[in-house]
């Protein structure tokens, strides 16, 4: 599915397929099962973005009014404001530029055998220029690539086999 420049949509819900958006697109909510979410620039999502098996690429000058959540997808944000949380189970998270997360960054633990298929540790990469107001909560092992010492202080490890 494609939404062209300066376009808009209310609820975008896709089972199998990618959502590609141009610049200055506004949508209320994005919910995708198997597909990637991407936009050119200035994406405005009033509520949140959720995928199961899809990557979420948030371009420069974007604003997300809620949370960004994936199960197995990677989340990349450049110069993006996320009003609530970023949550994933197995995805890599890469935040750069002037990105600002007002809530927490959470790596969830698997609640079922479905999520246990991978022993690969996801990677959380945060540039020094990024602001995170909340905490970085790890319910599973994660490779950390955090440039800011201030953000390193916000890491909370809460799983049993923590080293």
N, C-alpha and C positions, 0 to 999 in steps of 0.2 A: 504494500500500500504506500502511496506517495501523497504528501501534502506539499503543495508548491509554496513559493515565497509569499509571505504575508497572508497565508491561508490560516484556517482554523478548524477545530473540530471539538465536539463535546467529549463523549466517551470513546476512546479508541481501544477496541478489544479485538485481538487477533489470536487465533489458535496456531496456525502454521504460516509464517510469513514475516518478512521484515517490514519495519516502518521507517521510511526515509522522508525526512522533512527538509525543506529549504530554509531560508533565513526569515526571521521575524514571524515564526509560526506560534500560534497560541492554541493549546488544547487544555481540556479540563482534567483528564485522567488518561493514563496509558497502562494497559494491562495486556501482556503478550505471553503466550505459553512457549512456543518454539520460534523465536525470531529475534533479530537485533533491532535496536532503537538507535537512530542516528539523525542528526540535524546539521545544517550548515553553520548557523550562528543565531544568537538572540532567540533561543527557544524559551517559551514561557509555558510552564505546566502549572495550572492553578492548584491541583492536588498532587498526586504522586505518580511515580513510574515503577512498574513491577513486571519482572520477567521470570520465567522458570529456567529455560535453557536459551538464553539470549544475552548478548552483550548490550550494554547501555553506554553510548558515547554522547556526552553532554558537551556541546561546543562552547566557544567563547561567548561571554555575555549572556549566559542563560540563567533562568530563575526557576526553581522547582519549589512549589508552595508546600509540598508535603515531604514524604520520604522517597528514597530510591532503594528498591529491594530486588535482589536476584537470588536464585538458588545456585545455579551453576554458571552464571554469566559473569563476565568481567565488567567493571564499572570504571569509566574514564571521564574525568571532569576537568575542563580548563576554564578558568575565570568564571566559575559557576557558583551561584548561591543556592544552597539547599536548606530550606527552612526547618526541616526536621532531621531525620536520621538517614544514614546509609547502612543497609543490612545485607549480608550475604552469607552463604554457607560455604561454597567452594570457589568463589570468584576472586580474581585479582582486583584490587582497587588502586587506581592511579589518580592522584589529585595534584594539580599544578596551577601555576599562575596565581591569580588573586582569588582562587576558590575559597568559599566560606561555608562550612557546615555548622549550622546553629545547634544541631542535636549531637547525638553520639554516632560513632562508627562502630558497628557490631559485627563480629564474625560469630554466627550462630553455630551451635553444635547440632549434629545430625540427630533427629528424633526417630529415625527408622533405618532399616537396612538399605533403603534406596540411596541414602546419601553416603553410605560407607564404601562405595565402590572405588574411591580414590584415596590413596595414601599421600598424594601430592599435597604439599603445603602451598596454599595460596600466598600471594605476596601483596602486602600493603605498602604502597609508595606514596610518600607525601613530601612535596617540595617545601623548602623553607618559607616560601611566600604565602603558604596556605594557612587559613585560620580554622581551628576546630574549637567550638565553644564547649562542647560536651566532652565525654571521655571516649577512649578507644578501648572497647571491651572485647576481649578474646576468649571465646568459649571453646576454642580449638587451637592447635598449633598454627602459627602464621609466620612467614618470613617478613620481617619488618625492615623497611628502607625509609626511615623517617629522618629528614635532615635537621629538623628543629629540636633542640634539647628541651624546649618548653613543651612540645607535643609528646616527646618521649615520656615525660612525667605523667601524662594523661593515660598511659597504657595500663589497663587493669587485666591481669591474667587470671581467668577464673575457670580453669579446667584441672582435673585431678592429676594428670601426668605432667604438670608443668615442671620444667627444669629450673 
